[in-house]
């Protein structure tokens, strides 16, 4: 809870890599970041799936989710899953749950084989997609199934509103670079400064108060790199862990890009190995 994935994704994956935040999470858990194997991620016992969520109209929503390539068994991949919820704007882990493919959830997926994929909106379907100039069909779970089955909770802490149009424009205008975040701690706009270089940040604080975030403009400053990036201001009070949590300082540093590559830490390095684990 509160693990920021962007530092690891920035250091260890290509900027335009598909699934780069999933790769970052697997790296944090001590797994191969680039597997794509038919086996389940964790010792062929637990499959790891990231569900990216955001707020739209006040509701927590998500998109369809890739299960596996067409050549692999989707029933095996979904048999025992750790779902990890990640906020789409901040790329911070905000929750998780475990499920086993049995009972009503399995029955709902089984009916997909009798439905027309074009007209009946099945929960599990095959979709063709382009990858490296070739067709790469894969199984997907519908967003409707993820919500209606109860996998995605109706409410989660740390979920921000997300404007995909603004994000696309922000990236395309800055050579694909992600926007930089500035945390708002209740100060007046005249006192809002870039945490990286100290330059002035201008934003609509009314929007920040209302929905938790807003696009921002960085005042030009001599020679600073962050003045050439898109910017966004985030209400610090809406982060998923409280200000007195021991990991809060690191979360804030990660969100504001104040964590240099040599200080990017790995979650598995902080978990003691049980003496009887036989590894």
C-alpha positions, 0 to 999 in steps of 0.5 A: 500500500502506497508503493510508487511504481514510477521510479522503478519503471523509469529506471528499469523499463523503456519509456514506451514499453507496454505494461511497464508498471506491471514489469516494475511491480514484478521487479519489486516482488523479486520476479522476472519483470519480462516473463510472458510464460504460461506458468503463473507468476509466483512459483506457478501458484499465484498469478499477479495482475495489475488493475489500473483504476481512476475516478470518472464522475466520482466513481472508481472505474477501470479498463479491460484487462489482458489475461494472457496470449491466445496460446496460453490457458486463460483458466489456469491464469485466472485460477488463483490471482493476486489483483493489485490496484494502481491509481492511473494518475500517480501509478501508486499501489492503493490496494489488493485482493486475492481471488480463486476461480470458482463458484459464481465468478467461474460460471459467469466466465463460462457463459462467455463461450456462448455469447457473440463477442461483437453483440453480447459483451462477454466477460472473457473475449479474444481481441487481436492487437498489434505488437512489433508489427505483427498480430498478437491476439490475447484473452481479455477480461471486460471492465464490466466483469471486473466491477460486477464480480466484485474484484474492483471495489466500489471505493478505494483510497488514493484514486484520482480523477484522470483526463486521458486527453490531457495526458496524451497531449502532455506526453506528445508535447514533451517527447513522451515524457511523463508529467511531473507532480507537485504536492499541494499541502494547503498553501496559497498559489503564490507560495506553490513552488516546484519541489525540484528546482524552486520555480513557481508553479501555477494551477487552479487550486479550486480544481485541486480542492474539488477533484484532487489534482489539476494541470499546472504550468511551470514558470520559466527558470534558467536552465532547469530541465523540469521547466520543459516538462508538463506538470500536475498538482496533487492534493497531498491529503488524498494520498493512500497512506497517512502523513504519519506512516513510516513510508510517507516521506518516500512516497512523497519523494517518489511522486515529486521525482526527488528520488535519484536512480541510485536510491530506487529501492526494491520491495523484496529487499526489505522483506526478511526471508523466513529461515524455513523457506528452503531457498 
